[in-house]
Amino acid sequence: MNLHGKEIKIFAANSNPALAKRITNALGMSMGKSEVSKFSDGEISVSLLESVRGSDCFIVQSTCDPVNDNIMELLIMIDAMKRASAARITAVIPYMGYARQDRKSKARDPISAKLCADLITAAGADRVLTMDLHAPQIQGFFNIPVDHLVGAPILSDHFKDFVRGQNDSFMCVSPDLGSVTRVRAFAQNLDCPMAIVDKRRQKANVSEVMNIIGDVSGKKVILVDDMIDTAGTLCHAAEAIIKNGATEVYACATHGVLSGPAIKRIQKSPISKLVLLDTIQLPAEKMIDKLEVLNTAPIFAEAIRRIYDEQPVSPLFVSSK
């Protein structure tokens, strides 16, 4: 793949090397040679083991837990490539940490998502490729181009064969008001009705379900969200849906953060199956029977190919089936 004189190279730091490997395999390439480790005092050490001079470089790094280490790995690798005369540097961030801190919710709050965007730009990145930012307007925090992929088409395509022929028996449900637009598009792709769970959040990571807008009685429900962190919102919504007469509850989300009590909550919840994308690499102890993880490498690989070939990325935003 070398259509306009610049060699393409894909590197990975430590957050999601498995996804990076699947992306390079999908492109028929080998991974760029690098080492990302720590010095004895905890500082990040990055070594590029091959030349990147004049190359179109892509760094695959989700800024998930440990968030601060992963962000620093990304920033230092960008800086190393910039100083090694890379022609262009694209930060491929399947999951972007701090994205939920996108506004001031009370006096004297930071806007950490904007700070992270500034850091990535200042480090020397020329563009960003990411998926399902918590709020799409975060793209405007960057002063460089941002290609914002969406995970809903992958998830809805996965459910199509499951739903086909019994569309009226299923209902797509938004676990909160913030996900309504995402769930509406998901429901349209499956040709299913939708409902909304109206909840009141008392404090961070704690939610209280109030009521359900829509009739879920006798329905098989698919809960759709962008991310699952402690799983409180998702599990409370599932319990409320069952209490309101739903026969089964399935759930899906792009990002499986799954922090704190998330796995225990999901295990105890009425959710039959939870489908996630592989934007965050989950440890083996979190891979419970209820969990299924879908591969995003084909869509990231195609986006990288299109960016390299100077083609539009927007055709990737729609369902493939």
Stockholm file with secondary structure:
# STOCKHOLM 1.0

chainA/1-321         MNLHGKEIKIFAANSNPALAKRITNALGMSMGKSEVSKFSDGEISVSLLESVRGSDCFIVQSTCDPVNDNIMELLIMIDAMKRASAARITAVIPYMGYARQDRKSKARDPISAKLCADLITAAGADRVLTMDLHAPQIQGFFNIPVDHLVGAPILSDHFKDFVRGQNDSFMCVSPDLGSVTRVRAFAQNLDCPMAIVDKRRQKANVSEVMNIIGDVSGKKVILVDDMIDTAGTLCHAAEAIIKNGATEVYACATHGVLSGPAIKRIQKSPISKLVLLDTIQLPAEKMIDKLEVLNTAPIFAEAIRRIYDEQPVSPLFVSSK
#=GR chainA/1-321 SS CCSSSCCEEEEECSSCHHHHHHHHHHHTCCCCCEEEEECTTSCEEEEECSCCTTCEEEEECCCCSSHHHHHHHHHHHHHHHHHTTCSEEEEEESSCTTTTCCSCSSTTCCCHHHHHHHHHHHHTCSEEEEECCSSGGGGGGCSSCEEEECSHHHHHHHHHHHHTTCGGGEEEEESSGGGHHHHHHHHHHHTCCEEEEEEEEEETTEEEEEEEESCCTTCEEEEEEEEESSSHHHHHHHHHHHHTTCSEEEEEEEEECCCTTHHHHHHHSSEEEEEEETTSCCCGGGCCTTEEEECCHHHHHHHHHHHHTTCCSGGGGSCCC
#=GC SS_cons         CCSSSCCEEEEECSSCHHHHHHHHHHHTCCCCCEEEEECTTSCEEEEECSCCTTCEEEEECCCCSSHHHHHHHHHHHHHHHHHTTCSEEEEEESSCTTTTCCSCSSTTCCCHHHHHHHHHHHHTCSEEEEECCSSGGGGGGCSSCEEEECSHHHHHHHHHHHHTTCGGGEEEEESSGGGHHHHHHHHHHHTCCEEEEEEEEEETTEEEEEEEESCCTTCEEEEEEEEESSSHHHHHHHHHHHHTTCSEEEEEEEEECCCTTHHHHHHHSSEEEEEEETTSCCCGGGCCTTEEEECCHHHHHHHHHHHHTTCCSGGGGSCCC
//
